[in-house]
Amino acid sequence: MFLFPQSDDITGGLPQGIGFLEQEIYILAKGYFFAKVVSRHEDEKMSNDFENSQEYRKALEIAKKQQELYKNVTKAMSPEALAKFQELSDKLTEWKNSFNNMPGLLKLAEMLQNYQQEVRENEGLTETEFEEKYRSEIEWSEKLGKNGWVISEHSNPADIRNWEQLLCEGEAKVAEFFDGEDIVILDVIIEGLKEKYVSDETQLYFKNGMQAFENEDYMATAMYLLALLDNRVNKLVDFPNQRMSYRVKYSNDGFANQKAEDFRQLTEKRGIMSKKIYFLEMYPSLIAYLNRIFIDGLYKFENGIEPPYLNRNWLMHGRMNRNIERYECIQILNALSVIEFMFGDR
């Protein structure tokens, strides 16, 4: 298990018996090692002991070589050059001390500890138990989906919390995350989809949809993109039966096979963060969004009450009496991007 420093002075947690240069290398290597572990924690099991890790052994080897080089260089220096060298060394020491007390490194260590604890707590949980444990997070994600927004692979927890505030002003406000001033996420999504849809009908529908989007013909855009959304979901998701009704298909029962396989794979990889993103954020919001887009629900034709949001049946059957807005097309583009992210590279 990692031994984390107990104070703001990270040097207090250093192993005994290592020299000054080795201390610097240790601090830098340990910070690098933390970042490396956090970035790859979905795919590899973490080392149980930093001091026995390959990164640390390499760092000490480099430190010893640098120490020997330092001795040889200083012997050959004139007194004036040595004084300049010492001045530079003092500045480096000052920089090192500021780095040692950097709160971010301690915060990273704390995050890593919390991550390890969460991995242990969730080991052995079934999919049902896992989802029950985080029921409140799932319900919040479903709320976003019911309001037109699938949690994006381009978002982070801070963004999602901000979406809650934006929803208070109406679902159109969330589009600012994708398409606001100096925001390029929508461009990234469009370019990513363009790279995916390079052949057969996907290219034709996407090309025509984006041409209409650029011309601000949002009704035509929605027609093309919803047809593409229907195509990609049915092609990529492992539904128990392709002929099941939309009401069953776009539910947890319809996604049961796909979710079970994803849960199994992420459990094997001990990918707790990916599991939380998929099962607490993306799956709940995606299923809720697809349910809203493809199922009439309370807004059946015979009732004569048009839904206050985009619905495929009302659009494709020529029953809409309002113009489709830009943000509603962004919602479809975002859903397409998440679907390709979750299922497209398998």
Contacts in CASP RR format, 6 or more apart in sequence:
PFRMAT RR
TARGET T0000
AUTHOR 0000-0000-0000
METHOD contacts of the structure
MODEL  1
MFLFPQSDDITGGLPQGIGFLEQEIYILAKGYFFAKVVSRHEDEKMSNDF
ENSQEYRKALEIAKKQQELYKNVTKAMSPEALAKFQELSDKLTEWKNSFN
NMPGLLKLAEMLQNYQQEVRENEGLTETEFEEKYRSEIEWSEKLGKNGWV
ISEHSNPADIRNWEQLLCEGEAKVAEFFDGEDIVILDVIIEGLKEKYVSD
ETQLYFKNGMQAFENEDYMATAMYLLALLDNRVNKLVDFPNQRMSYRVKY
SNDGFANQKAEDFRQLTEKRGIMSKKIYFLEMYPSLIAYLNRIFIDGLYK
FENGIEPPYLNRNWLMHGRMNRNIERYECIQILNALSVIEFMFGDR
1 48 0 8 1.000
1 49 0 8 1.000
1 116 0 8 1.000
2 48 0 8 1.000
2 49 0 8 1.000
2 50 0 8 1.000
2 109 0 8 1.000
2 112 0 8 1.000
2 113 0 8 1.000
2 116 0 8 1.000
3 13 0 8 1.000
3 50 0 8 1.000
4 13 0 8 1.000
4 106 0 8 1.000
4 109 0 8 1.000
4 110 0 8 1.000
4 113 0 8 1.000
5 12 0 8 1.000
5 13 0 8 1.000
5 106 0 8 1.000
5 109 0 8 1.000
6 13 0 8 1.000
8 101 0 8 1.000
8 103 0 8 1.000
8 106 0 8 1.000
9 100 0 8 1.000
9 101 0 8 1.000
10 27 0 8 1.000
10 100 0 8 1.000
10 101 0 8 1.000
10 105 0 8 1.000
10 106 0 8 1.000
11 23 0 8 1.000
11 27 0 8 1.000
11 100 0 8 1.000
14 23 0 8 1.000
14 26 0 8 1.000
14 27 0 8 1.000
15 26 0 8 1.000
15 51 0 8 1.000
18 26 0 8 1.000
18 60 0 8 1.000
18 63 0 8 1.000
19 63 0 8 1.000
19 67 0 8 1.000
21 63 0 8 1.000
21 66 0 8 1.000
21 67 0 8 1.000
21 70 0 8 1.000
22 60 0 8 1.000
22 63 0 8 1.000
22 64 0 8 1.000
22 67 0 8 1.000
24 63 0 8 1.000
24 96 0 8 1.000
25 59 0 8 1.000
25 60 0 8 1.000
25 62 0 8 1.000
25 63 0 8 1.000
25 66 0 8 1.000
26 56 0 8 1.000
26 59 0 8 1.000
26 60 0 8 1.000
26 63 0 8 1.000
27 96 0 8 1.000
27 99 0 8 1.000
27 100 0 8 1.000
28 59 0 8 1.000
28 99 0 8 1.000
29 55 0 8 1.000
29 56 0 8 1.000
29 58 0 8 1.000
29 59 0 8 1.000
30 50 0 8 1.000
30 56 0 8 1.000
31 105 0 8 1.000
31 108 0 8 1.000
32 55 0 8 1.000
33 50 0 8 1.000
33 53 0 8 1.000
33 55 0 8 1.000
33 56 0 8 1.000
34 105 0 8 1.000
34 108 0 8 1.000
34 109 0 8 1.000
34 112 0 8 1.000
35 108 0 8 1.000
36 55 0 8 1.000
37 46 0 8 1.000
37 47 0 8 1.000
37 112 0 8 1.000
38 108 0 8 1.000
38 111 0 8 1.000
38 112 0 8 1.000
38 115 0 8 1.000
41 115 0 8 1.000
41 271 0 8 1.000
41 272 0 8 1.000
41 273 0 8 1.000
42 266 0 8 1.000
42 269 0 8 1.000
42 271 0 8 1.000
42 273 0 8 1.000
42 274 0 8 1.000
43 269 0 8 1.000
43 271 0 8 1.000
45 270 0 8 1.000
46 116 0 8 1.000
47 53 0 8 1.000
50 56 0 8 1.000
73 85 0 8 1.000
74 82 0 8 1.000
74 85 0 8 1.000
77 85 0 8 1.000
99 105 0 8 1.000
115 272 0 8 1.000
115 273 0 8 1.000
118 272 0 8 1.000
119 270 0 8 1.000
119 271 0 8 1.000
119 272 0 8 1.000
122 130 0 8 1.000
122 133 0 8 1.000
122 272 0 8 1.000
122 275 0 8 1.000
123 270 0 8 1.000
124 267 0 8 1.000
125 133 0 8 1.000
127 259 0 8 1.000
127 260 0 8 1.000
127 263 0 8 1.000
127 279 0 8 1.000
130 263 0 8 1.000
130 275 0 8 1.000
130 279 0 8 1.000
131 138 0 8 1.000
131 279 0 8 1.000
131 280 0 8 1.000
134 276 0 8 1.000
134 279 0 8 1.000
134 280 0 8 1.000
137 276 0 8 1.000
137 280 0 8 1.000
137 281 0 8 1.000
138 279 0 8 1.000
138 280 0 8 1.000
138 284 0 8 1.000
139 284 0 8 1.000
140 164 0 8 1.000
141 151 0 8 1.000
141 280 0 8 1.000
141 281 0 8 1.000
141 282 0 8 1.000
141 284 0 8 1.000
141 285 0 8 1.000
141 288 0 8 1.000
142 284 0 8 1.000
142 285 0 8 1.000
142 287 0 8 1.000
142 288 0 8 1.000
143 167 0 8 1.000
143 288 0 8 1.000
144 150 0 8 1.000
144 151 0 8 1.000
144 160 0 8 1.000
144 163 0 8 1.000
144 167 0 8 1.000
144 285 0 8 1.000
144 288 0 8 1.000
145 284 0 8 1.000
145 285 0 8 1.000
145 286 0 8 1.000
145 288 0 8 1.000
145 289 0 8 1.000
145 292 0 8 1.000
146 288 0 8 1.000
146 289 0 8 1.000
146 291 0 8 1.000
146 292 0 8 1.000
147 167 0 8 1.000
147 170 0 8 1.000
147 171 0 8 1.000
147 174 0 8 1.000
148 171 0 8 1.000
148 289 0 8 1.000
148 292 0 8 1.000
148 309 0 8 1.000
148 331 0 8 1.000
149 163 0 8 1.000
149 171 0 8 1.000
149 174 0 8 1.000
149 285 0 8 1.000
149 289 0 8 1.000
149 331 0 8 1.000
149 334 0 8 1.000
150 282 0 8 1.000
150 285 0 8 1.000
150 286 0 8 1.000
150 289 0 8 1.000
150 331 0 8 1.000
150 334 0 8 1.000
150 335 0 8 1.000
150 338 0 8 1.000
151 160 0 8 1.000
151 281 0 8 1.000
151 282 0 8 1.000
151 285 0 8 1.000
151 338 0 8 1.000
152 177 0 8 1.000
152 178 0 8 1.000
152 185 0 8 1.000
152 334 0 8 1.000
152 337 0 8 1.000
152 338 0 8 1.000
153 282 0 8 1.000
153 337 0 8 1.000
153 338 0 8 1.000
153 341 0 8 1.000
154 185 0 8 1.000
154 188 0 8 1.000
154 189 0 8 1.000
154 337 0 8 1.000
155 163 0 8 1.000
155 177 0 8 1.000
159 177 0 8 1.000
160 281 0 8 1.000
162 177 0 8 1.000
163 174 0 8 1.000
163 177 0 8 1.000
166 173 0 8 1.000
166 174 0 8 1.000
166 176 0 8 1.000
166 177 0 8 1.000
167 173 0 8 1.000
167 174 0 8 1.000
171 309 0 8 1.000
171 327 0 8 1.000
172 325 0 8 1.000
172 327 0 8 1.000
174 327 0 8 1.000
175 326 0 8 1.000
175 327 0 8 1.000
175 330 0 8 1.000
175 331 0 8 1.000
176 183 0 8 1.000
177 183 0 8 1.000
177 185 0 8 1.000
178 185 0 8 1.000
178 186 0 8 1.000
178 189 0 8 1.000
178 330 0 8 1.000
178 334 0 8 1.000
179 185 0 8 1.000
179 186 0 8 1.000
179 326 0 8 1.000
179 327 0 8 1.000
179 330 0 8 1.000
186 330 0 8 1.000
186 333 0 8 1.000
189 333 0 8 1.000
189 334 0 8 1.000
189 337 0 8 1.000
190 210 0 8 1.000
190 333 0 8 1.000
192 337 0 8 1.000
192 340 0 8 1.000
193 206 0 8 1.000
193 333 0 8 1.000
193 336 0 8 1.000
193 337 0 8 1.000
193 340 0 8 1.000
194 206 0 8 1.000
194 210 0 8 1.000
196 202 0 8 1.000
196 340 0 8 1.000
196 344 0 8 1.000
197 203 0 8 1.000
197 205 0 8 1.000
197 206 0 8 1.000
197 207 0 8 1.000
197 228 0 8 1.000
201 231 0 8 1.000
202 228 0 8 1.000
202 231 0 8 1.000
202 232 0 8 1.000
205 224 0 8 1.000
205 225 0 8 1.000
205 227 0 8 1.000
205 228 0 8 1.000
205 231 0 8 1.000
206 224 0 8 1.000
206 225 0 8 1.000
206 228 0 8 1.000
208 220 0 8 1.000
208 224 0 8 1.000
209 220 0 8 1.000
209 221 0 8 1.000
209 224 0 8 1.000
209 225 0 8 1.000
210 221 0 8 1.000
212 218 0 8 1.000
212 220 0 8 1.000
212 221 0 8 1.000
212 224 0 8 1.000
213 221 0 8 1.000
213 329 0 8 1.000
216 326 0 8 1.000
218 323 0 8 1.000
218 324 0 8 1.000
218 325 0 8 1.000
218 326 0 8 1.000
218 328 0 8 1.000
218 329 0 8 1.000
219 315 0 8 1.000
219 320 0 8 1.000
219 323 0 8 1.000
219 324 0 8 1.000
221 324 0 8 1.000
221 329 0 8 1.000
222 310 0 8 1.000
222 315 0 8 1.000
222 324 0 8 1.000
222 328 0 8 1.000
222 329 0 8 1.000
222 332 0 8 1.000
223 315 0 8 1.000
223 316 0 8 1.000
225 329 0 8 1.000
225 332 0 8 1.000
225 333 0 8 1.000
225 336 0 8 1.000
226 293 0 8 1.000
226 310 0 8 1.000
226 312 0 8 1.000
226 315 0 8 1.000
226 316 0 8 1.000
226 332 0 8 1.000
228 336 0 8 1.000
229 293 0 8 1.000
229 332 0 8 1.000
229 335 0 8 1.000
229 336 0 8 1.000
229 339 0 8 1.000
230 294 0 8 1.000
230 312 0 8 1.000
232 336 0 8 1.000
232 339 0 8 1.000
232 340 0 8 1.000
233 290 0 8 1.000
233 339 0 8 1.000
234 242 0 8 1.000
236 339 0 8 1.000
236 340 0 8 1.000
236 343 0 8 1.000
236 344 0 8 1.000
236 346 0 8 1.000
237 255 0 8 1.000
237 258 0 8 1.000
237 343 0 8 1.000
238 257 0 8 1.000
238 258 0 8 1.000
238 261 0 8 1.000
239 249 0 8 1.000
239 254 0 8 1.000
239 255 0 8 1.000
239 257 0 8 1.000
239 258 0 8 1.000
240 254 0 8 1.000
240 256 0 8 1.000
240 257 0 8 1.000
244 254 0 8 1.000
246 294 0 8 1.000
246 295 0 8 1.000
247 291 0 8 1.000
247 295 0 8 1.000
248 254 0 8 1.000
250 287 0 8 1.000
250 290 0 8 1.000
250 291 0 8 1.000
250 294 0 8 1.000
250 295 0 8 1.000
251 287 0 8 1.000
251 291 0 8 1.000
252 259 0 8 1.000
252 287 0 8 1.000
255 283 0 8 1.000
255 287 0 8 1.000
258 343 0 8 1.000
259 279 0 8 1.000
259 283 0 8 1.000
262 278 0 8 1.000
262 279 0 8 1.000
263 275 0 8 1.000
263 279 0 8 1.000
266 274 0 8 1.000
266 275 0 8 1.000
266 278 0 8 1.000
267 275 0 8 1.000
278 342 0 8 1.000
282 338 0 8 1.000
282 342 0 8 1.000
286 335 0 8 1.000
286 338 0 8 1.000
286 339 0 8 1.000
286 342 0 8 1.000
289 331 0 8 1.000
289 335 0 8 1.000
290 335 0 8 1.000
292 309 0 8 1.000
292 311 0 8 1.000
293 310 0 8 1.000
293 311 0 8 1.000
293 312 0 8 1.000
293 332 0 8 1.000
293 335 0 8 1.000
294 311 0 8 1.000
294 312 0 8 1.000
294 313 0 8 1.000
296 307 0 8 1.000
296 311 0 8 1.000
296 313 0 8 1.000
296 314 0 8 1.000
298 305 0 8 1.000
299 305 0 8 1.000
299 306 0 8 1.000
299 307 0 8 1.000
299 311 0 8 1.000
299 314 0 8 1.000
301 313 0 8 1.000
301 314 0 8 1.000
301 317 0 8 1.000
301 319 0 8 1.000
306 314 0 8 1.000
306 319 0 8 1.000
306 320 0 8 1.000
306 321 0 8 1.000
306 322 0 8 1.000
307 314 0 8 1.000
309 328 0 8 1.000
310 324 0 8 1.000
310 328 0 8 1.000
310 331 0 8 1.000
310 332 0 8 1.000
313 319 0 8 1.000
314 320 0 8 1.000
315 324 0 8 1.000
END
